[in-house]
Amino acid sequence: MPDEKAYKVRALRCSHTASPDEIYEKLKTITAPLSRSWEKLENAKKVVLKVNMQMRTDNIRRVGGRRQELVDEDVLRASLRLLRERTDAQLVVLDSSFASPGERPGNDFNMRPIFEEFGIPYIEAGDPPFTRYRVPGGGLMFSEYQLSSVIGESDAFVSIAKMKNHAFMGITLCLKNLFGLPPVMPHGRVRSYYHHVIRLSYVLPDLGLITQPCLNIIDALTGQKGCEWGGEGRVCDALIAGDHVIATDACGAYLMGHDPTLDWPSPPYRRDRSPIKVAADHGFGTVNLEEIDFETDLTPPLAEFNSFEYDPPELIMNLRRSACEQALIYRSDQNRLAERYAGRFIYLQDGEVVWSGNDPSQAGAVQEVSGEKKDHAVWLKLADPEEREGEHFRVYEQNRAA
């Protein structure tokens, strides 16, 4: 009997017109073989759920009667029903709301009735208390991140995502879903800090290493081509589940019609490196389908998927190279810059500090900060003499040489 593979993923056809009970039965079928997932979940006392779900109610778009950009209500209910049946653990949902502090969650938390139906509390990822988490193995982009304390208080983590393309990351599935975890201002960073050119491809594997999602579910009843918000709706008629976040996303990418082993600048990775390839290269999971116990009755592509090309490749190349150069300039002059601007954020462009302050959102969009030099990246950094976040500048050396 061959050795059991380290990763297991299952996918089945499930019509977007299926009833809630049919969706539940399909989900039950594809998750039943995930013994490693259920062993951890059934022994857990507290489980954190991260669901791709936040959007203002009046902005929600649908295709084929299902949510186009977010996990559909019936898929969420089926997932919660299954978890309630298989584990006695306390379930909590953790995510970032777009509402202002003191007003969270706002009307972007329109899944509230479903979580209340199952008695599951919502925790705002952007509000205290926080804990500083060291990334296992030292991290790819940073050595530590400040995240909600509930992550450290839990025994298992579940990621439930939508099948979509992404303008920066090429695809957004269960790994990209974790980007809702880092707190934003005033307790964390502006989104563009981690979503910066170069950084995000490495930040996402870091978040995966910290949370270690043991159950990963992709709602592919419907999906979206082009980008994460405002793209073209797709009917895919599928559900996917796996016991490792990278392996699950590799199978999801394959079913979208993408080669999961590809990397920037090959489409759909037009702007940044593939985060699942970065993770696999680091030894976290795999994008090699032969290393995954993967069974499905589906034939790729489920629908026409690809990322939109917003900028010419030459511009992207210049932005990536110049961002790496600014980061390495900061490293070479770190002591002086960190002392002079201690506790403040700075934007570097062509070796000069073009903006500094306590809240980068006050500087305006990156395009505004860059001024007339649209192909010269502005690189954002928190000037900290102690460098507590532990940024790994070797990433910029590697990408500059690519």
ABEGO torsion letter per residue (X at the ends): XBBBBABBBBBBBBBAABBAAAAAAAAAAAAAABAAAAAAAAABABBBBBBBABBBAAABBBBGGBBAABBBAAAAAAAAAAAAAABABBBBBBBBBABBBGAOBBAABAAAAAAAAAGBBBBBAABOBBBBBBBBGGEAABABBBBBAAAAABABBBBBBBBBBBAAAGBBBAAAAAAAABBBOAABBBAAAAABBGAAAAAAAAAAAAAGBABBBBBAABBBBGBABGBBBBBAGBBBBBABAAAAAAAAAAAAGBBAABBOABOABAABBBAAAAAAAAGBEBABAAABBBBBABBOBABBBBBBBABBAAAAAAAAAAAAAAAAAAAAAAAAAAAAABGBBBBBBGGBBABBEABAAAAEBAAAAAEABAABBBBBBBBBAAGAAGBBAAAAAAAAAX
